[in-house]
Amino acid sequence: MADTPAQVIDLPPGPNPSRLVPEAYERDRECAIIIDNGSTNLRYGYNEEASYSKEPYERTNVAARFKDRRTNRPVLLFGDCVDADSGGRAQARYPWEGDVLLNFDALESALDHVFVHLGVSGDTVDHPIFMTERLCSPLHSRALTSELMFELYSVPSLAYGLDSVMSFYDNNVPNVSKPPPILDSDGLVISFNTASTSVIPILSGKGILSNCKRIPWGASQAIEYLHKLLSLKYPGFPTRVNVPPSSWMFQNLCEFSPDYITHLRKLKDPAEILKIDTIIRFPFTEPTQTEKTAEELEQAYARRKEQGKKLQELAAARRSEKLQEKENDLQRLLELREDRGRDNRKDWEAKLEQEGLDDDAALDTIIKKLETDLKRSRKKDVDEEDVVEEPSFPLLDVPDEELDEAGLKEKKKQKLLKAGFDARMKVRREKEKEKEERDAEERRDNEERERNPEGWATKLRQEHESTMLRIKERTRRKAALSDRKSAVSQARMKTITSLAADDRVPKKRRKVNGEDMFGADDADWAVYRKINTAAVSSDEDEDFARLDAVEKKLLTHDPSFSAEHTYSSINSKRSALISAFKQPYAEHDVEGTSRIHFNIERWRACETWFSPGMAGVDSAGLGEVIQNVLARFNEQERGRLVKNVFVTGAPAQLPGLSTRLYNAMRPILSPEMPLEIHLAKRPAIDAWRGMALFSRTPHFKKVGVSKAEYEEWGGERIRRWWGGNWNSSFIPDE
């Protein structure tokens, strides 16, 4: 298949593991260590001026402990080294589960990595620690984190801050060289985190945490949703579409649509989908193929042609054989039915039992079925045969007493031939009669069209619509039968189970013993797929023939019916849309089958922040949450908040977020109220930068908890300050 003019991108290889080189430890004890403990990435570094002028250290926040099979020694891996080892991938653990800090073994490994990399040696860490925590963090998580810091590392003081508020602080301080002691700005902070999204109002530099809101949807859920969309779109992809490629596609290709519904309506046109299509090529290996000479190709073609001819001859012989068998069976059963009135009841029942029949109705049913099958087969043969004269059957008029054994066999044979000839002549007469009826119906149809053109066209359009509905329903049922989880497939499986069971179970026992588990095993479904041939039925052939005839009449005599209204045109439009959404490739095209066409998923994965119900999450969207937060303030305070809507977090870097957020907030505000949306300068690291900035102010020493206060009040207690969580566990002010 030729490439469409779409952007083609090669999937980049995974990052190589970085080598850990500890820093030279020459720092004052007053120098604080800043740790942004994110769910995905861990950022850390000293708060001194030289360190703040550059970016913090960053590692993937994942650890793995396992025993190496070759050396039988314990191994500890952290960061991007985990993905480079198969044993590490199997034992990978994150400190966070969703939006809650739970795995403290992994947190301890992360902190060990931080202090070793920063060059801290010895049994204690003699530096103040400034660490992030989530909005409304559970007291249990904070208590265990404080216990690690004070009991294991013996830090002199520990302070907690909200990452979103510290990012707001970094972007709203007017003078970086001389930072003010406190924050006095107003704003509405929208923080896009890994596992959640929070909305925090800030007035006069203080977060009003009693009015904040959080929805359970973040970048990890959006990536997982994108992964499910791609897996559903490409179920048999050669290279398995796992989470890392989905994460890369989300970070580099996804974007927010200003109006998602309008954008979807625009993409109903296949040409529009092809315009925005992006092809992602996965690594593949081209199979080696040996080229054949022209002589070898000709010989292979001749062999295939000969084999096809032999198969056709075998099929024709087999059909003739089956037809002869059916004629013999029909003749035998007809002769048996003639004995119905001559034999007594007991002898008649014995003959039926010998034939494997239960009663007279079963005999009549089989005879009727054989006559129908023979009539259908002869009808096909009559079209191909010329009219022949009636052959002679001289032995039919000779009494059986005058014939020997060979003559009797010949007479029986001539009787069967005579019956077959009579049946073919009957079919021919019926075909001629059907042709006459069709001609008469055609004349009546023409008369009705001339008499009432509008009524005639309406009737044909209704017939056209009903026929298309029958074909569509039949196609849908076939597709459902191929899906083992569909209701139609399950119902048929139960029917097959009841019919195929050797020992029928009574209804009472069925209720007592519970549901039959036949079909739970894949071997049972192998039998089901084998019998589900989905052969084309005669009704389907008749529907297509009738549909073609109706469409020809409407195209000829109805000006309002054009080629666009035909079944083939409607079906081709749908096929064109599906082909644009997921372009088909031949099975032998290895390069084509190693591609992903990334189009609608680009906006669909991002729209879930504003409509979580798309992904099956029972939660309000971001626009509704912002409306609920703003409703808790008066008109003046609301104006102060929306004049500085601050967006932070790594997903805030995706294109189109500001416009989408503006379109969601503008309708819920009064027309005269100004609305300004500001993105963080560097959403991924601004929280760490804000913490490093604030830790160099005199007020930093007043927000931390010392070791003596920890021993007196416990690990759950913190100090109340504008950048931290507010709850009932506060150390009393001095």
Number of C-alpha atoms within 10 A of each C-alpha: 9 6 10 14 12 14 14 16 13 11 15 12 9 12 10 10 14 10 8 9 10 14 12 10 11 8 13 10 12 13 16 24 25 24 25 24 23 21 22 18 16 20 22 25 23 21 24 18 12 8 13 16 10 10 14 21 15 15 19 18 23 27 26 24 20 16 13 13 9 6 8 9 9 10 13 14 23 23 21 19 21 23 20 15 13 10 18 23 16 13 13 19 20 21 23 21 12 17 19 17 23 18 14 16 14 21 22 17 19 23 18 15 18 22 18 15 19 19 15 20 12 9 9 15 19 20 20 23 22 25 20 21 24 23 24 15 16 14 15 14 18 19 15 16 20 24 18 18 21 22 13 13 17 16 19 20 23 23 23 24 23 21 29 29 27 24 28 30 24 23 21 20 18 11 8 11 9 11 15 16 12 19 20 14 17 24 28 26 25 25 26 23 26 24 20 20 20 22 25 23 29 26 17 14 19 19 23 14 18 11 16 22 18 19 19 19 26 22 24 18 19 25 23 18 21 24 23 18 16 19 16 10 14 17 12 11 14 14 12 13 18 13 15 12 18 20 18 15 19 24 16 12 16 23 21 22 20 19 13 15 10 10 13 15 9 13 19 12 14 18 14 13 22 20 15 17 23 21 20 18 18 21 15 14 8 9 9 6 6 6 8 9 9 9 9 11 12 12 12 12 12 12 12 12 12 12 12 12 12 12 12 12 12 12 12 12 12 12 13 13 12 12 17 15 12 16 20 14 15 20 16 12 18 14 11 15 17 10 14 16 9 10 12 10 10 8 13 19 17 12 15 18 12 10 12 11 15 12 12 13 10 13 18 14 11 15 18 13 12 18 16 12 14 19 16 12 15 20 18 11 12 15 10 8 8 8 9 7 6 10 10 9 14 9 17 16 8 12 10 13 7 8 14 10 9 9 14 18 12 16 21 14 16 18 16 17 15 17 14 16 15 13 17 19 17 15 18 17 12 13 15 12 12 12 12 12 12 12 12 12 12 12 12 12 13 14 13 13 15 11 11 11 14 12 12 19 20 13 11 18 17 11 15 22 13 14 19 17 12 14 17 12 12 13 13 11 16 17 14 16 22 16 14 15 10 13 12 16 19 16 12 14 19 15 11 13 17 15 10 10 10 8 7 10 12 8 9 8 9 12 11 8 10 8 8 12 9 15 17 9 9 10 10 13 15 12 11 20 14 8 10 13 10 12 7 8 8 8 11 15 11 11 17 15 11 15 21 15 12 19 20 14 13 21 15 11 13 18 9 9 16 13 13 11 13 20 19 12 13 13 11 13 15 14 13 16 20 13 15 21 19 17 18 12 16 10 9 9 12 15 16 19 21 18 25 22 23 20 21 16 20 21 20 23 25 26 24 22 27 19 19 21 13 14 19 10 14 12 17 17 18 26 20 15 19 23 15 14 18 21 13 12 14 9 14 9 16 20 20 20 23 23 17 20 22 28 27 28 25 19 23 20 21 16 15 16 21 21 15 18 18 16 14 19 17 15 11 14 17 10 9 7 15 13 17 14 17 15 18 21 14 16 21 20 20 24 29 28 25 23 30 27 24 23 24 19 14 11 14 18 15 13 21 22 23 19 20 12 15 20 12 11 16 16 24 20 21 27 20 19 18 21 23 25 22 19 15 11 16 15 17 10 7 3
